[in-house]
Amino acid sequence: MEKQERTVIHLELNGLHYYFGSLKALVVEFSKEKIGIEYGSLRNYGLSIDKPYTNSKCIIRKGYLKTIEGSRGKKK
């Protein structure tokens, strides 16, 4: 079985937690007015594990989801 990593974007907003597969998915769901930053600015910020984005409205973090490739459904 092969180990894999997938990027996860975590948004903390008003005490609630949301998870996305990309920054674009986050900004499609939440407007600039709700999170306080637009897509281009967030991309330019350089979000990383060690560098979360924080403002008065939210916290946006980048992380990795560790997975293992399964064999269910694969023909041998």
C-alpha positions, 0 to 999 in steps of 0.5 A, a space after each residue: 500500500 502506498 502512502 499519499 498526502 493531500 492538501 487540506 485548507 482549514 477555515 475557522 470562522 465564528 467558532 466553526 471549522 470548515 475543510 477544503 481541498 483548495 483555496 479556490 474551493 474555500 473562496 467559492 463557498 465564502 465571500 471576501 466579505 465573510 472571510 476578509 480576504 479575496 482569492 488573489 491576496 490569499 494566494 499571494 500570502 503564501 499560506 503554509 503549515 508554518 504560516 497560517 493566515 489570520 485576521 479579525 474574521 477568521 483563521 485559515 490554515 494549510 495542512 496535509 491529509 495522510 492517506 493510504 491507497 487501498 485495494 478495494 475494488 481493484 481487479 488483480 
